[in-house]
Amino acid sequence: MHQQTHRETAIMVREDHAQPAPPHKPYPAEKARGGEIILDTPLKRGIFIAGLAGAVVLVLLLSLVR
């Protein structure tokens, strides 16, 4: 019985993954559209609004620094 070394095992793993991936079918654009942001709780709404306000404040601060 032959015991494989770590190097032999690593070479076998690399060779196993060397095959090219099969081509993927393109995802239709009609299915990719129509995302929506669901803000169904007051906490989610507050976090979303705070993020928008934070982005505006960051832009204003960066414009003052320049």
PDB file of N, CA, C and O in Angstrom:
ATOM      1  N   MET A   1       0.849  -1.184   0.000  1.00  0.00           N
ATOM      2  CA  MET A   1       0.000   0.000   0.000  1.00  0.00           C
ATOM      3  C   MET A   1       0.894   1.247   0.000  1.00  0.00           C
ATOM      4  O   MET A   1       1.812   1.365   0.812  1.00  0.00           O
ATOM      5  N   HIS A   2       0.615   2.159  -0.910  1.00  0.00           N
ATOM      6  CA  HIS A   2       1.418   3.372  -1.068  1.00  0.00           C
ATOM      7  C   HIS A   2       0.731   4.518  -0.331  1.00  0.00           C
ATOM      8  O   HIS A   2      -0.444   4.804  -0.560  1.00  0.00           O
ATOM      9  N   GLN A   3       1.477   5.164   0.552  1.00  0.00           N
ATOM     10  CA  GLN A   3       0.927   6.291   1.289  1.00  0.00           C
ATOM     11  C   GLN A   3       1.318   7.575   0.558  1.00  0.00           C
ATOM     12  O   GLN A   3       2.497   7.797   0.282  1.00  0.00           O
ATOM     13  N   GLN A   4       0.328   8.424   0.243  1.00  0.00           N
ATOM     14  CA  GLN A   4       0.605   9.654  -0.492  1.00  0.00           C
ATOM     15  C   GLN A   4       1.166  10.716   0.430  1.00  0.00           C
ATOM     16  O   GLN A   4       0.760  10.837   1.586  1.00  0.00           O
ATOM     17  N   THR A   5       2.101  11.481  -0.096  1.00  0.00           N
ATOM     18  CA  THR A   5       2.628  12.609   0.655  1.00  0.00           C
ATOM     19  C   THR A   5       1.715  13.811   0.442  1.00  0.00           C
ATOM     20  O   THR A   5       0.840  13.806  -0.425  1.00  0.00           O
ATOM     21  N   HIS A   6       1.939  14.828   1.243  1.00  0.00           N
ATOM     22  CA  HIS A   6       1.137  16.054   1.110  1.00  0.00           C
ATOM     23  C   HIS A   6       1.328  16.673  -0.270  1.00  0.00           C
ATOM     24  O   HIS A   6       0.371  17.169  -0.864  1.00  0.00           O
ATOM     25  N   ARG A   7       2.554  16.646  -0.784  1.00  0.00           N
ATOM     26  CA  ARG A   7       2.842  17.231  -2.090  1.00  0.00           C
ATOM     27  C   ARG A   7       2.091  16.485  -3.189  1.00  0.00           C
ATOM     28  O   ARG A   7       1.532  17.116  -4.085  1.00  0.00           O
ATOM     29  N   GLU A   8       2.070  15.173  -3.137  1.00  0.00           N
ATOM     30  CA  GLU A   8       1.349  14.390  -4.152  1.00  0.00           C
ATOM     31  C   GLU A   8      -0.144  14.684  -4.095  1.00  0.00           C
ATOM     32  O   GLU A   8      -0.798  14.794  -5.132  1.00  0.00           O
ATOM     33  N   THR A   9      -0.681  14.813  -2.890  1.00  0.00           N
ATOM     34  CA  THR A   9      -2.101  15.111  -2.741  1.00  0.00           C
ATOM     35  C   THR A   9      -2.408  16.497  -3.294  1.00  0.00           C
ATOM     36  O   THR A   9      -3.418  16.677  -3.976  1.00  0.00           O
ATOM     37  N   ALA A  10      -1.550  17.486  -3.011  1.00  0.00           N
ATOM     38  CA  ALA A  10      -1.771  18.848  -3.499  1.00  0.00           C
ATOM     39  C   ALA A  10      -1.728  18.884  -5.021  1.00  0.00           C
ATOM     40  O   ALA A  10      -2.510  19.601  -5.645  1.00  0.00           O
ATOM     41  N   ILE A  11      -0.819  18.115  -5.625  1.00  0.00           N
ATOM     42  CA  ILE A  11      -0.728  18.083  -7.081  1.00  0.00           C
ATOM     43  C   ILE A  11      -1.995  17.464  -7.665  1.00  0.00           C
ATOM     44  O   ILE A  11      -2.508  17.936  -8.679  1.00  0.00           O
ATOM     45  N   MET A  12      -2.494  16.418  -7.029  1.00  0.00           N
ATOM     46  CA  MET A  12      -3.710  15.777  -7.514  1.00  0.00           C
ATOM     47  C   MET A  12      -4.897  16.732  -7.438  1.00  0.00           C
ATOM     48  O   MET A  12      -5.724  16.769  -8.349  1.00  0.00           O
ATOM     49  N   VAL A  13      -4.985  17.503  -6.360  1.00  0.00           N
ATOM     50  CA  VAL A  13      -6.089  18.447  -6.202  1.00  0.00           C
ATOM     51  C   VAL A  13      -6.000  19.524  -7.273  1.00  0.00           C
ATOM     52  O   VAL A  13      -7.017  19.870  -7.875  1.00  0.00           O
ATOM     53  N   ARG A  14      -4.817  20.059  -7.524  1.00  0.00           N
ATOM     54  CA  ARG A  14      -4.669  21.098  -8.547  1.00  0.00           C
ATOM     55  C   ARG A  14      -5.035  20.567  -9.920  1.00  0.00           C
ATOM     56  O   ARG A  14      -5.700  21.258 -10.692  1.00  0.00           O
ATOM     57  N   GLU A  15      -4.619  19.365 -10.235  1.00  0.00           N
ATOM     58  CA  GLU A  15      -4.937  18.802 -11.540  1.00  0.00           C
ATOM     59  C   GLU A  15      -6.428  18.566 -11.679  1.00  0.00           C
ATOM     60  O   GLU A  15      -6.979  18.705 -12.771  1.00  0.00           O
ATOM     61  N   ASP A  16      -7.086  18.211 -10.586  1.00  0.00           N
ATOM     62  CA  ASP A  16      -8.520  17.955 -10.619  1.00  0.00           C
ATOM     63  C   ASP A  16      -9.303  19.230 -10.943  1.00  0.00           C
ATOM     64  O   ASP A  16     -10.328  19.172 -11.623  1.00  0.00           O
ATOM     65  N   HIS A  17      -8.820  20.387 -10.456  1.00  0.00           N
ATOM     66  CA  HIS A  17      -9.525  21.658 -10.674  1.00  0.00           C
ATOM     67  C   HIS A  17      -9.048  22.382 -11.929  1.00  0.00           C
ATOM     68  O   HIS A  17      -9.483  23.504 -12.189  1.00  0.00           O
ATOM     69  N   ALA A  18      -8.176  21.774 -12.701  1.00  0.00           N
ATOM     70  CA  ALA A  18      -7.624  22.438 -13.873  1.00  0.00           C
ATOM     71  C   ALA A  18      -8.581  22.434 -15.057  1.00  0.00           C
ATOM     72  O   ALA A  18      -8.311  23.087 -16.064  1.00  0.00           O
ATOM     73  N   GLN A  19      -9.681  21.720 -14.958  1.00  0.00           N
ATOM     74  CA  GLN A  19     -10.618  21.656 -16.073  1.00  0.00           C
ATOM     75  C   GLN A  19     -11.381  22.976 -16.188  1.00  0.00           C
ATOM     76  O   GLN A  19     -11.742  23.571 -15.173  1.00  0.00           O
ATOM     77  N   PRO A  20     -11.627  23.435 -17.410  1.00  0.00           N
ATOM     78  CA  PRO A  20     -12.370  24.692 -17.561  1.00  0.00           C
ATOM     79  C   PRO A  20     -13.818  24.523 -17.113  1.00  0.00           C
ATOM     80  O   PRO A  20     -14.407  23.449 -17.235  1.00  0.00           O
ATOM     81  N   ALA A  21     -14.366  25.602 -16.599  1.00  0.00           N
ATOM     82  CA  ALA A  21     -15.749  25.573 -16.139  1.00  0.00           C
ATOM     83  C   ALA A  21     -16.681  25.499 -17.344  1.00  0.00           C
ATOM     84  O   ALA A  21     -16.369  26.040 -18.405  1.00  0.00           O
ATOM     85  N   PRO A  22     -17.819  24.835 -17.186  1.00  0.00           N
ATOM     86  CA  PRO A  22     -18.767  24.778 -18.299  1.00  0.00           C
ATOM     87  C   PRO A  22     -19.348  26.166 -18.572  1.00  0.00           C
ATOM     88  O   PRO A  22     -19.478  26.967 -17.646  1.00  0.00           O
ATOM     89  N   PRO A  23     -19.698  26.462 -19.818  1.00  0.00           N
ATOM     90  CA  PRO A  23     -20.260  27.789 -20.123  1.00  0.00           C
ATOM     91  C   PRO A  23     -21.608  27.971 -19.422  1.00  0.00           C
ATOM     92  O   PRO A  23     -22.403  27.038 -19.306  1.00  0.00           O
ATOM     93  N   HIS A  24     -21.836  29.199 -18.960  1.00  0.00           N
ATOM     94  CA  HIS A  24     -23.074  29.505 -18.246  1.00  0.00           C
ATOM     95  C   HIS A  24     -24.084  30.122 -19.195  1.00  0.00           C
ATOM     96  O   HIS A  24     -23.736  30.878 -20.102  1.00  0.00           O
ATOM     97  N   LYS A  25     -25.325  29.785 -18.965  1.00  0.00           N
ATOM     98  CA  LYS A  25     -26.414  30.365 -19.745  1.00  0.00           C
ATOM     99  C   LYS A  25     -26.651  31.787 -19.224  1.00  0.00           C
ATOM    100  O   LYS A  25     -26.745  31.979 -18.011  1.00  0.00           O
ATOM    101  N   PRO A  26     -26.749  32.783 -20.101  1.00  0.00           N
ATOM    102  CA  PRO A  26     -26.951  34.162 -19.630  1.00  0.00           C
ATOM    103  C   PRO A  26     -28.286  34.310 -18.903  1.00  0.00           C
ATOM    104  O   PRO A  26     -29.282  33.685 -19.267  1.00  0.00           O
ATOM    105  N   TYR A  27     -28.284  35.156 -17.863  1.00  0.00           N
ATOM    106  CA  TYR A  27     -29.499  35.418 -17.088  1.00  0.00           C
ATOM    107  C   TYR A  27     -30.305  36.486 -17.809  1.00  0.00           C
ATOM    108  O   TYR A  27     -29.756  37.539 -18.135  1.00  0.00           O
ATOM    109  N   PRO A  28     -31.586  36.255 -18.070  1.00  0.00           N
ATOM    110  CA  PRO A  28     -32.378  37.230 -18.829  1.00  0.00           C
ATOM    111  C   PRO A  28     -32.559  38.547 -18.066  1.00  0.00           C
ATOM    112  O   PRO A  28     -32.787  38.546 -16.857  1.00  0.00           O
ATOM    113  N   ALA A  29     -32.456  39.644 -18.772  1.00  0.00           N
ATOM    114  CA  ALA A  29     -32.560  40.980 -18.165  1.00  0.00           C
ATOM    115  C   ALA A  29     -33.945  41.216 -17.586  1.00  0.00           C
ATOM    116  O   ALA A  29     -34.081  41.962 -16.616  1.00  0.00           O
ATOM    117  N   GLU A  30     -34.969  40.606 -18.150  1.00  0.00           N
ATOM    118  CA  GLU A  30     -36.329  40.800 -17.652  1.00  0.00           C
ATOM    119  C   GLU A  30     -36.465  40.301 -16.217  1.00  0.00           C
ATOM    120  O   GLU A  30     -37.221  40.871 -15.431  1.00  0.00           O
ATOM    121  N   LYS A  31     -35.740  39.244 -15.874  1.00  0.00           N
ATOM    122  CA  LYS A  31     -35.814  38.703 -14.516  1.00  0.00           C
ATOM    123  C   LYS A  31     -34.944  39.505 -13.547  1.00  0.00           C
ATOM    124  O   LYS A  31     -35.208  39.503 -12.344  1.00  0.00           O
ATOM    125  N   ALA A  32     -33.919  40.183 -14.043  1.00  0.00           N
ATOM    126  CA  ALA A  32     -33.007  40.923 -13.184  1.00  0.00           C
ATOM    127  C   ALA A  32     -33.592  42.253 -12.740  1.00  0.00           C
ATOM    128  O   ALA A  32     -33.152  42.801 -11.730  1.00  0.00           O
ATOM    129  N   ARG A  33     -34.544  42.776 -13.442  1.00  0.00           N
ATOM    130  CA  ARG A  33     -35.136  44.078 -13.107  1.00  0.00           C
ATOM    131  C   ARG A  33     -36.231  43.928 -12.064  1.00  0.00           C
ATOM    132  O   ARG A  33     -36.672  42.819 -11.762  1.00  0.00           O
ATOM    133  N   GLY A  34     -36.656  45.044 -11.526  1.00  0.00           N
ATOM    134  CA  GLY A  34     -37.816  45.054 -10.642  1.00  0.00           C
ATOM    135  C   GLY A  34     -37.477  44.870  -9.178  1.00  0.00           C
ATOM    136  O   GLY A  34     -38.341  44.475  -8.395  1.00  0.00           O
ATOM    137  N   GLY A  35     -36.235  45.146  -8.784  1.00  0.00           N
ATOM    138  CA  GLY A  35     -35.892  45.049  -7.370  1.00  0.00           C
ATOM    139  C   GLY A  35     -36.563  46.153  -6.583  1.00  0.00           C
ATOM    140  O   GLY A  35     -36.826  47.236  -7.106  1.00  0.00           O
ATOM    141  N   GLU A  36     -36.836  45.873  -5.333  1.00  0.00           N
ATOM    142  CA  GLU A  36     -37.461  46.884  -4.497  1.00  0.00           C
ATOM    143  C   GLU A  36     -36.848  46.843  -3.105  1.00  0.00           C
ATOM    144  O   GLU A  36     -36.372  45.802  -2.654  1.00  0.00           O
ATOM    145  N   ILE A  37     -36.864  47.971  -2.441  1.00  0.00           N
ATOM    146  CA  ILE A  37     -36.371  48.068  -1.077  1.00  0.00           C
ATOM    147  C   ILE A  37     -37.578  47.969  -0.157  1.00  0.00           C
ATOM    148  O   ILE A  37     -38.498  48.782  -0.245  1.00  0.00           O
ATOM    149  N   ILE A  38     -37.579  46.981   0.721  1.00  0.00           N
ATOM    150  CA  ILE A  38     -38.719  46.767   1.609  1.00  0.00           C
ATOM    151  C   ILE A  38     -38.360  47.320   2.985  1.00  0.00           C
ATOM    152  O   ILE A  38     -37.486  46.794   3.674  1.00  0.00           O
ATOM    153  N   LEU A  39     -39.048  48.386   3.366  1.00  0.00           N
ATOM    154  CA  LEU A  39     -38.829  49.039   4.661  1.00  0.00           C
ATOM    155  C   LEU A  39     -40.100  48.876   5.488  1.00  0.00           C
ATOM    156  O   LEU A  39     -40.865  49.824   5.666  1.00  0.00           O
ATOM    157  N   ASP A  40     -40.312  47.665   5.988  1.00  0.00           N
ATOM    158  CA  ASP A  40     -41.572  47.359   6.638  1.00  0.00           C
ATOM    159  C   ASP A  40     -41.605  47.617   8.146  1.00  0.00           C
ATOM    160  O   ASP A  40     -42.660  47.481   8.767  1.00  0.00           O
ATOM    161  N   THR A  41     -40.488  47.980   8.734  1.00  0.00           N
ATOM    162  CA  THR A  41     -40.494  48.306  10.164  1.00  0.00           C
ATOM    163  C   THR A  41     -39.900  49.694  10.357  1.00  0.00           C
ATOM    164  O   THR A  41     -39.127  50.167   9.523  1.00  0.00           O
ATOM    165  N   PRO A  42     -40.260  50.341  11.449  1.00  0.00           N
ATOM    166  CA  PRO A  42     -39.687  51.671  11.718  1.00  0.00           C
ATOM    167  C   PRO A  42     -38.167  51.644  11.847  1.00  0.00           C
ATOM    168  O   PRO A  42     -37.499  52.597  11.446  1.00  0.00           O
ATOM    169  N   LEU A  43     -37.616  50.573  12.396  1.00  0.00           N
ATOM    170  CA  LEU A  43     -36.165  50.467  12.530  1.00  0.00           C
ATOM    171  C   LEU A  43     -35.486  50.432  11.162  1.00  0.00           C
ATOM    172  O   LEU A  43     -34.488  51.117  10.940  1.00  0.00           O
ATOM    173  N   LYS A  44     -36.028  49.639  10.257  1.00  0.00           N
ATOM    174  CA  LYS A  44     -35.449  49.553   8.906  1.00  0.00           C
ATOM    175  C   LYS A  44     -35.545  50.897   8.187  1.00  0.00           C
ATOM    176  O   LYS A  44     -34.608  51.307   7.502  1.00  0.00           O
ATOM    177  N   ARG A  45     -36.677  51.580   8.344  1.00  0.00           N
ATOM    178  CA  ARG A  45     -36.837  52.904   7.724  1.00  0.00           C
ATOM    179  C   ARG A  45     -35.831  53.893   8.306  1.00  0.00           C
ATOM    180  O   ARG A  45     -35.235  54.677   7.568  1.00  0.00           O
ATOM    181  N   GLY A  46     -35.639  53.860   9.626  1.00  0.00           N
ATOM    182  CA  GLY A  46     -34.708  54.772  10.271  1.00  0.00           C
ATOM    183  C   GLY A  46     -33.273  54.529   9.832  1.00  0.00           C
ATOM    184  O   GLY A  46     -32.528  55.476   9.582  1.00  0.00           O
ATOM    185  N   ILE A  47     -32.885  53.268   9.737  1.00  0.00           N
ATOM    186  CA  ILE A  47     -31.531  52.942   9.294  1.00  0.00           C
ATOM    187  C   ILE A  47     -31.316  53.379   7.850  1.00  0.00           C
ATOM    188  O   ILE A  47     -30.255  53.902   7.511  1.00  0.00           O
ATOM    189  N   PHE A  48     -32.312  53.169   7.003  1.00  0.00           N
ATOM    190  CA  PHE A  48     -32.205  53.559   5.597  1.00  0.00           C
ATOM    191  C   PHE A  48     -32.064  55.073   5.471  1.00  0.00           C
ATOM    192  O   PHE A  48     -31.196  55.557   4.744  1.00  0.00           O
ATOM    193  N   ILE A  49     -32.907  55.819   6.169  1.00  0.00           N
ATOM    194  CA  ILE A  49     -32.862  57.285   6.100  1.00  0.00           C
ATOM    195  C   ILE A  49     -31.556  57.804   6.693  1.00  0.00           C
ATOM    196  O   ILE A  49     -30.971  58.750   6.166  1.00  0.00           O
ATOM    197  N   ALA A  50     -31.094  57.193   7.787  1.00  0.00           N
ATOM    198  CA  ALA A  50     -29.823  57.608   8.384  1.00  0.00           C
ATOM    199  C   ALA A  50     -28.662  57.358   7.422  1.00  0.00           C
ATOM    200  O   ALA A  50     -27.724  58.153   7.367  1.00  0.00           O
ATOM    201  N   GLY A  51     -28.717  56.265   6.668  1.00  0.00           N
ATOM    202  CA  GLY A  51     -27.677  55.987   5.684  1.00  0.00           C
ATOM    203  C   GLY A  51     -27.662  57.021   4.567  1.00  0.00           C
ATOM    204  O   GLY A  51     -26.599  57.472   4.139  1.00  0.00           O
ATOM    205  N   LEU A  52     -28.849  57.393   4.099  1.00  0.00           N
ATOM    206  CA  LEU A  52     -28.916  58.428   3.057  1.00  0.00           C
ATOM    207  C   LEU A  52     -28.406  59.768   3.588  1.00  0.00           C
ATOM    208  O   LEU A  52     -27.634  60.457   2.923  1.00  0.00           O
ATOM    209  N   ALA A  53     -28.847  60.123   4.787  1.00  0.00           N
ATOM    210  CA  ALA A  53     -28.405  61.389   5.374  1.00  0.00           C
ATOM    211  C   ALA A  53     -26.903  61.361   5.638  1.00  0.00           C
ATOM    212  O   ALA A  53     -26.224  62.371   5.452  1.00  0.00           O
ATOM    213  N   GLY A  54     -26.379  60.220   6.067  1.00  0.00           N
ATOM    214  CA  GLY A  54     -24.947  60.089   6.311  1.00  0.00           C
ATOM    215  C   GLY A  54     -24.132  60.275   5.044  1.00  0.00           C
ATOM    216  O   GLY A  54     -23.054  60.869   5.075  1.00  0.00           O
ATOM    217  N   ALA A  55     -24.641  59.770   3.932  1.00  0.00           N
ATOM    218  CA  ALA A  55     -23.941  59.943   2.656  1.00  0.00           C
ATOM    219  C   ALA A  55     -23.901  61.417   2.263  1.00  0.00           C
ATOM    220  O   ALA A  55     -22.882  61.904   1.775  1.00  0.00           O
ATOM    221  N   VAL A  56     -24.999  62.121   2.474  1.00  0.00           N
ATOM    222  CA  VAL A  56     -25.047  63.550   2.147  1.00  0.00           C
ATOM    223  C   VAL A  56     -24.095  64.326   3.040  1.00  0.00           C
ATOM    224  O   VAL A  56     -23.379  65.207   2.565  1.00  0.00           O
ATOM    225  N   VAL A  57     -24.080  64.010   4.329  1.00  0.00           N
ATOM    226  CA  VAL A  57     -23.180  64.688   5.266  1.00  0.00           C
ATOM    227  C   VAL A  57     -21.729  64.415   4.897  1.00  0.00           C
ATOM    228  O   VAL A  57     -20.900  65.324   4.950  1.00  0.00           O
ATOM    229  N   LEU A  58     -21.409  63.184   4.525  1.00  0.00           N
ATOM    230  CA  LEU A  58     -20.047  62.836   4.128  1.00  0.00           C
ATOM    231  C   LEU A  58     -19.610  63.633   2.905  1.00  0.00           C
ATOM    232  O   LEU A  58     -18.477  64.109   2.852  1.00  0.00           O
ATOM    233  N   VAL A  59     -20.487  63.782   1.934  1.00  0.00           N
ATOM    234  CA  VAL A  59     -20.155  64.563   0.736  1.00  0.00           C
ATOM    235  C   VAL A  59     -19.927  66.031   1.108  1.00  0.00           C
ATOM    236  O   VAL A  59     -18.993  66.660   0.612  1.00  0.00           O
ATOM    237  N   LEU A  60     -20.771  66.569   1.971  1.00  0.00           N
ATOM    238  CA  LEU A  60     -20.594  67.967   2.392  1.00  0.00           C
ATOM    239  C   LEU A  60     -19.281  68.164   3.157  1.00  0.00           C
ATOM    240  O   LEU A  60     -18.580  69.150   2.932  1.00  0.00           O
ATOM    241  N   LEU A  61     -18.945  67.236   4.057  1.00  0.00           N
ATOM    242  CA  LEU A  61     -17.699  67.355   4.803  1.00  0.00           C
ATOM    243  C   LEU A  61     -16.490  67.249   3.882  1.00  0.00           C
ATOM    244  O   LEU A  61     -15.528  68.003   4.029  1.00  0.00           O
ATOM    245  N   LEU A  62     -16.535  66.332   2.948  1.00  0.00           N
ATOM    246  CA  LEU A  62     -15.415  66.184   2.022  1.00  0.00           C
ATOM    247  C   LEU A  62     -15.259  67.398   1.107  1.00  0.00           C
ATOM    248  O   LEU A  62     -14.145  67.746   0.714  1.00  0.00           O
ATOM    249  N   SER A  63     -16.384  68.041   0.768  1.00  0.00           N
ATOM    250  CA  SER A  63     -16.270  69.235  -0.068  1.00  0.00           C
ATOM    251  C   SER A  63     -15.720  70.424   0.718  1.00  0.00           C
ATOM    252  O   SER A  63     -15.099  71.311   0.132  1.00  0.00           O
ATOM    253  N   LEU A  64     -15.936  70.458   2.036  1.00  0.00           N
ATOM    254  CA  LEU A  64     -15.399  71.538   2.867  1.00  0.00           C
ATOM    255  C   LEU A  64     -13.902  71.341   3.113  1.00  0.00           C
ATOM    256  O   LEU A  64     -13.168  72.318   3.258  1.00  0.00           O
ATOM    257  N   VAL A  65     -13.450  70.107   3.160  1.00  0.00           N
ATOM    258  CA  VAL A  65     -12.045  69.835   3.428  1.00  0.00           C
ATOM    259  C   VAL A  65     -11.177  70.243   2.247  1.00  0.00           C
ATOM    260  O   VAL A  65     -10.039  70.668   2.448  1.00  0.00           O
ATOM    261  N   ARG A  66     -11.663  70.131   1.058  1.00  0.00           N
ATOM    262  CA  ARG A  66     -10.878  70.474  -0.128  1.00  0.00           C
ATOM    263  C   ARG A  66     -10.733  71.924  -0.309  1.00  0.00           C
ATOM    264  O   ARG A  66     -10.097  72.367  -1.265  1.00  0.00           O
TER     265      ARG A  66
END
